[in-house]
Amino acid sequence: MSQHKEVKLVTTHQLLAMKQRGEKISMLTAYDFSMATLLDGAGIDVLLVGDSASNVMAGHETTLPITLDQMIYHAQSVVRAVKRAFVVVDMPFGSYQGNSSEALRSAIRIMKESGGHGIKLEGGAEIKESITRILTAGIPVMGHLGLTPQSIYKFGTYTVRAKEEAEAQKLIEDALLLQELGCFAVVLEKIPSSLAKQVAEKLTIPVIGIGAGPDVDGQVLVVHDMLGITKEFKPRFLRRYAELGELMSDAVTRYVKDVKDRNFPTQDEAY
């Protein structure tokens, strides 16, 4: 009799348990079915359908232009692939700021139409009402503090956030507030390592870092960056685990040459 190993879906409950027992959480972005299938099969805990799709998939300068419909399309593609990972979907710019009923409508659309498992929003106290409303509907919410790319025009730069005492203090207060409201986890982006450690120790919910040092509960990277498919982006926090960009270019160059030289297809590759 073959031993059928049942794959257990990662849940918010399991992520909390991972923090409690000191097991680090692995998270990567995904935007399409093929990539999500690979990542899920490799054992990733959380897949983030990031609004970074605006940059890596659509070629925009910022994350601002991507729409709710586009985010839902990417999320549907990822959810179809997943057998184990917890899928979090970014709420795009303009779909939740300033109007909590709009925020709830957007979140419900994401959950209903994509089948995702939770949503992520950028910001602290200023989006408190939206978070509360979404949570009231039973939708899991992940927070995001530090460098919040949707506010790029406010900051004017993608440099490290919360280096000054006042901003660091607000970040700690916001993180505690997000936990108190009922968020299941928080992402901290590009902040000093010591501050991230402090936040992770203060919170009982998991803290996932990107450019936030080693002392948080998990890590997230943009998959195209860590696989070396994108080339221009080289922040200090990024480790490239492969140089797929080079491999892909090389494969395409060889294909072009074989077609031009009449080396593809051969008789063996014809019917």
Secondary structure, 3 states (H helix, E strand, C coil): CCCCCCCCCCCHHHHHHHHHCCCCEEEEECCCHHHHHHHHHCCCCEEEECCCHHHHCCCCCCCCCCCHHHHHHHHHHHHCCCCCCEEEEECCCCCCCCCHHHHHHHHHHHHHHHCCCEEECCCCHHHHHHHHHHHHCCCCEEEEEECCHHHHHHHCCCCCCCCCHHHHHHHHHHHHHHHHHCCCEEEEECCCHHHHHHHHHHCCCCEEEECCCCCCCEEEECHHHHCCCCCCCCCCCCCCCCCHHHHHHHHHHHHHHHHHCCCCCCHHHCC
